[in-house]
Amino acid sequence: MTDRLITHLTPEELDAWLEGALTPQRETHLHGCADCRQLADSERELVHLLGALPLLSPRPGFGDRVIARLPLRRRVRPAAIAAGLLVPMAASVAWSLANQDLLSQLIQGTGSELGRLSWVTIRSLGSTLLEQPWYPTVRALFGSPTRLGIVLGASATAYAGGLVVLRRLLTLPTQRVAHAQG
Amino acid sequence: MADRRPDLATATDQEVVSEARAGRQAAYRELVRRYERPIFSLIYRMVRDRERAEDLAQETFVKALNAVESYRPEFKFSSWIFKIANNVAIDHLRRRELSTLSLDGSPHAATPEAIQATALQLGDRQETALEELEARELGGEIERAIGRLRPEYRACILMRHVEGRPYEEIATMLDLPLGTVKTYIHRARNELRQYLAHLRQ
């Protein structure tokens, strides 16, 4: 009984038989063993049925629906980048050469106007600050080097603590993505 | 100026993937065209619900194409995308147990129109009406039998005997030891033989 069990085809040998790679010795056994032959025939039939299952189709437009869910990634061509930079630059240089007088007037006028506006803004901000009710208190706080040091130290500590807390809050949990490695 | 880009219809998977990485949208479409039916078939046979299978197949492609930069060309693209599809299907099955199979429409369809809309479109193997009917009935029996297998067995048997993948590739795709894959497939075949025994009689 034991000998008979041992000589029956193993699953690996059935696989080998399905692929036409069974050894001649085992082929001989297969031909002489009704049990193995029945099993092998039913295996072959099953494998044939599975292999003949049709491919199924999703509804029409499947590809469009997939593409619609993808973020568009366009190929950035070096020639397009160069053209995008060089053409406006060339146009700008050409216009500047053709309108040098106008350009110098614009630069001078704009420069002086910008300077005047900046000065007015700074003075206005300064006077607004001095008129604030909390200004004397804040000024007193920074009145001595010791106080200034304490305030700056406390501020730096609070800032660093805030950064640590934010980093912990914003760090994503690490999780292995099974499909990411091919 | 001569166009150095390869003809996508005749290019290898690796060439199409390279074009996709370079941002060529037609390459994405080509990858979807090549794999939409195998991926949909695998997922449908795993989850046994057409609507769900479409959603999961879409999810598979979106995941794969969004991660195409991380695809390593030393692996077959088909193995890579099948692995993603299997993960997506298994994740879904873990979340939700489905028990019935319908070739005629989703078991979740509530109206006759929805059932008709979700009916499967079989492949192109039909010859005559009678052969189509027979194939449909036989196919239905096999599909039902596959549906009764454990999801792990189902994935292995589909990869091996429907997709024709070698054992080693299946082991890599499913992150399983080779011996386990072989055991699963042999057990799945034994179970299928039992489920389909009445057909032989």
Interface residues (C-beta under 8 A of the other chain):
Chain A: P11 E12 D15 S42 E43 E45 L46 V47 L49 L50 G51 A52 L53 P54 L55 L56 S57 P58 R59 F62 G63 R65 V66 I67 R69 L70 P71 L72 R73 R74 R75 V76 A178 H179 A180 Q181 G182
Chain B: A22 G23 R24 Q25 Y28 R29 V32 R33 E36 R37 P38 F40 S41 Y44 A53 E54 A57 Q58 F61 V62 K63 A64 L65 N66 A67 S70 Y71 R72 E74 F75 S79 W80 K83 I84 N87 L120 Q121 L122 G123 D124 R125 A135 L138 G139 I142 E143 I157 H161 V162 G164 D175 K182 H186 R189 L192 R193 L196 R200
